[in-house]
Amino acid sequence: MHFTFGKNWTELEDGRKLWGSENGLGTIISPEGDIGSGQLKDGVLNGYGFAFIKKTWEETITRKKTYEEVMETAEFDSCGRVIYCDGSPLTYTEKREDWILMGAGLWEDGKLVRQSDMKFPEDLVFQGQWVEIMYDKVHYEYQPEEILLSEVPKDGLAHLGWTGAYIQPLPDGRILGIESNGIPFILGPGEEFVYDYNPNPTCYNKYIYSLKQSQL
């Protein structure tokens, strides 16, 4: 999953970045971009959580030129007529990045001691990423997607429309997750988690996740 990290991250002395608590629920990003998220102790995974490795690469892209780009290459005669233009495709490289899940489950001192079995209750629905936006004094709401926990793949990635969240079951019946902004959360049945990407009364961007009973 591609993470788009939000605001309110703390820069630590060792170069890592922290959201949340070093001793509690939080997300740690290493200087290399690797991620540890979940239950932390002294800034290290201790309890239930996720670990991701950052992957970067270059991708070659070939596309047709726009009309404006073609006309930038045009040559004209004395009457202003086009006598030549280069309509060949554009080829260039772009840097890409993504994060690969390396482990999800129970951790001790940063080491995975038990991989999660990803067995969720069959009667619960995970819902999100309902986005509530206030931009230029106009209020927008995008209706949530939802997925039965029993249908979440074994890697724990719950797809919700164009994005999603990694989740895993906790022993007490709740779920632990990390959403697309890198923010961790814990949800029980009937509970809701709200992350405001841009907390501002006139310009905000709220991501809303919930866990509820299935109506089926």
Residue pairs with C-beta under 8 A, 6 or more apart in sequence:
1 98
1 99
1 157
1 163
1 164
1 166
1 180
2 97
2 98
2 99
2 180
3 35
3 52
3 99
3 180
3 181
3 182
4 180
4 181
4 182
5 17
5 29
5 181
5 182
6 19
6 181
6 182
6 183
6 195
6 197
6 198
7 197
7 198
7 199
8 19
9 17
9 18
9 19
9 29
10 17
10 18
10 19
11 17
12 18
12 43
15 30
15 31
16 28
16 29
16 30
16 31
16 43
17 28
17 29
18 26
18 27
18 28
18 29
18 43
19 26
19 27
19 182
19 183
19 184
20 26
20 27
20 40
20 183
20 184
21 40
22 28
22 40
22 41
22 42
22 43
23 40
23 41
23 42
24 39
24 40
25 38
25 39
25 40
25 184
25 185
25 186
26 37
26 40
26 43
26 184
27 35
27 36
27 37
27 178
27 182
27 183
27 184
28 35
28 36
28 37
28 40
28 43
28 44
29 35
29 182
30 36
32 54
33 54
33 56
33 97
33 99
34 51
34 52
34 53
34 54
35 50
35 51
35 52
35 54
35 99
35 178
35 182
36 44
36 45
36 49
36 50
36 51
36 52
36 110
37 49
37 50
37 51
37 52
37 178
37 182
37 184
38 45
38 47
38 48
38 49
38 50
38 107
38 176
38 178
38 184
39 45
39 46
39 47
39 48
39 49
39 107
39 176
40 46
40 47
40 49
41 47
44 109
44 110
45 51
45 107
45 110
46 107
46 108
46 109
46 110
47 106
47 107
48 105
48 106
48 107
48 116
48 168
48 170
48 176
49 104
49 107
49 176
49 184
50 101
50 103
50 104
50 156
50 166
50 168
50 178
51 101
51 102
51 103
51 104
51 107
51 112
52 99
52 100
52 101
52 102
53 99
53 100
53 102
54 97
54 98
54 99
55 97
55 98
55 99
55 100
56 95
56 96
56 97
57 95
57 96
57 97
58 93
58 94
58 95
58 96
59 93
59 94
59 95
59 96
60 91
60 92
60 93
61 91
61 92
61 93
61 94
62 89
62 90
62 91
63 89
63 90
64 89
64 90
65 86
65 87
65 88
65 89
65 90
69 90
70 85
70 86
70 87
71 85
73 84
73 85
73 86
74 82
74 84
74 85
75 82
75 83
75 84
75 85
76 82
76 83
77 83
101 155
101 156
101 157
101 166
103 112
103 115
104 115
104 116
104 118
104 155
104 156
104 166
104 168
105 112
105 113
105 114
105 115
105 116
105 168
106 112
106 113
106 114
106 116
107 113
116 156
116 168
116 169
117 169
118 152
118 153
118 154
118 155
118 156
118 168
118 169
119 169
120 149
120 150
120 152
120 167
120 169
120 175
121 149
121 150
121 169
121 173
122 148
122 149
122 150
122 214
123 213
123 214
124 148
124 149
124 189
124 211
124 212
124 213
124 214
125 146
125 147
125 148
125 149
125 211
125 212
125 213
125 214
126 146
126 147
126 148
126 149
126 152
126 158
126 160
126 165
126 167
126 175
126 187
126 209
126 210
126 211
127 144
127 145
127 146
127 160
127 209
127 210
127 211
127 212
128 144
128 145
128 146
128 160
128 165
128 179
128 207
128 208
128 209
128 210
129 144
129 145
129 160
129 161
129 163
129 164
129 165
129 179
129 180
129 207
129 208
129 209
130 141
130 142
130 143
130 144
130 207
130 208
130 209
131 140
131 141
131 142
131 205
131 206
131 207
131 208
132 139
132 140
132 141
132 142
132 204
132 205
132 206
132 208
133 139
133 140
133 141
133 142
133 204
133 205
133 206
134 140
134 200
134 201
134 202
134 203
134 204
135 203
136 203
137 202
144 160
144 208
144 210
145 159
145 160
145 161
146 160
147 158
147 159
147 160
148 214
149 167
149 175
152 158
152 167
155 166
156 166
156 167
156 168
157 164
157 165
157 166
158 164
158 165
158 166
158 167
158 177
163 179
163 180
164 179
164 180
165 177
165 178
165 179
165 180
165 209
166 177
166 178
167 175
167 176
167 177
168 175
168 176
168 177
169 175
169 176
170 176
170 186
172 188
173 188
173 189
174 186
174 187
174 188
174 191
174 211
175 186
175 187
175 211
176 184
176 185
176 186
177 184
177 185
177 186
177 187
177 209
178 184
178 185
179 185
179 195
179 207
179 209
180 207
181 195
181 197
181 207
183 195
183 207
185 193
185 195
185 209
186 193
187 193
187 209
187 210
187 211
188 211
189 211
189 212
189 213
190 211
190 212
190 213
191 210
191 211
192 208
192 209
192 210
193 208
193 209
193 210
194 206
194 207
194 208
194 209
195 206
195 207
196 204
196 205
196 206
196 207
197 204
197 205
197 206
197 207
198 204
198 205
